[in-house]
Amino acid sequence: MGTGRRSLLAAIGVLAVLAALAACSPDPSGDRNATVTTDPVIYPLSLRYHGVDVVADVPYGADPLQRLDVCLPPDSEPDATATPTPTAPATADADARTTGTRPAVMMIHGGSWSHGDKATAAYRSVCQYLASQGFVTFNVDYRLAPTDPFPAGYDDVRRALDWVFRPTTLTTYDVDRERVGLFGGSAGGNLAALLAVTDHDSPTYADGDRIRAVVDLSGPTNLTARSTEADGVSASFQRKQLLYLGCRTYTQCPAAEQASPEYHVTADTPPFFIGHSTDEFIPLWESQEFVSTLRSHDVPVTFVQVQGTAHSIAQLDEAMSKRVVAFLRDRLG
């Protein structure tokens, strides 16, 4: 091969590497963008989790759906001398005095706010996967629409987060209160994002600085009439949104903006990892506009656009799963 041809191929190779690096490189604000492709396999479902125990159906409230599972990292055991209860009082002073040593993630399942379950194989496997990577993982159920429309599900995940931060919970499961994040997919991504952008207003804790990182996969972020435009969600999903919001139309529905993370971002919002597929049924612009809003408030964002139609945790092939864990480790230590 001639010298000129070798030089040309080398230059092409360098340009390809530079392009790949540029796709994932941080911008001046410390944010990160990437466009990737995924395998059609949910990686956590393909693994076996030796040493990961699941404590099932722990109550965080009185309703039958106010239950959560706790996926424990290997070589960890709950403290049998401290039993968390759904009715134990919590105060800022007590919370500040009590902490464990492990990072934790609270998971919220998807299902269009109307179905889904923490114990389904896919979400259980994600819970176990995060635990296998060292995170105490709280996998939450919540009340569902249309029986319990907004804000019931949101109130439940806030209640669950309050429960996680109770001193007895922190002690029982050895959780470091300074290292707690959220993970949600689809409707769960919406609830995780909404909880994150509003938690600075929490009446329970004075500092309002509980959530340190958020993973949102395909979460709807704008449930207003904007989502009904030509590039919005389908008519069938619009009906699901209205049932969740408890509204008959978008024109007279104050809950639509209240339930949309897009409208509640502040400078106190924690860092986000957002994954969204380019051709899935939740329009890509919802995450794109949410990312823009976050960045306008100087909130760090890792934004991964996934080529194809994979929705929510279906994005979690091996590479994407490792991206999520790397983000959580970076933010939660």
Number of C-alpha atoms within 10 A of each C-alpha: 5 6 8 9 10 11 11 11 12 12 12 12 12 12 12 12 11 12 12 13 12 14 14 17 15 16 11 7 11 12 19 18 17 17 16 14 16 18 14 13 14 20 22 23 17 11 11 12 15 10 14 21 18 18 13 15 18 17 21 26 18 10 11 12 18 21 23 25 22 25 28 27 24 17 9 15 12 15 14 9 9 14 12 20 15 17 11 11 12 16 13 16 10 14 16 14 9 18 23 17 14 21 23 29 29 26 31 27 30 26 14 20 26 20 14 17 18 24 18 10 12 18 23 21 22 23 29 30 24 25 26 21 15 20 28 27 31 29 30 27 28 30 24 19 22 17 12 17 21 24 16 17 24 20 15 22 24 20 18 25 21 19 23 22 27 25 25 23 22 24 22 19 27 22 25 19 25 19 23 27 27 27 29 26 28 25 27 32 28 29 32 29 33 23 25 27 24 17 22 20 14 15 10 15 19 12 13 15 16 20 24 20 25 31 27 30 30 31 30 30 28 23 25 20 15 13 22 15 9 8 12 20 21 16 10 8 16 19 15 17 27 22 21 25 27 19 18 11 14 20 10 9 16 12 19 22 18 18 25 21 24 24 15 18 22 16 13 17 25 24 24 27 23 25 29 30 27 18 15 17 15 25 20 20 17 21 26 16 14 21 20 14 18 23 17 13 13 17 21 22 24 22 21 23 20 22 16 16 16 22 22 25 24 20 28 25 20 15 14 22 18 14 16 21 17 14 18 28 16 10 18 20 12
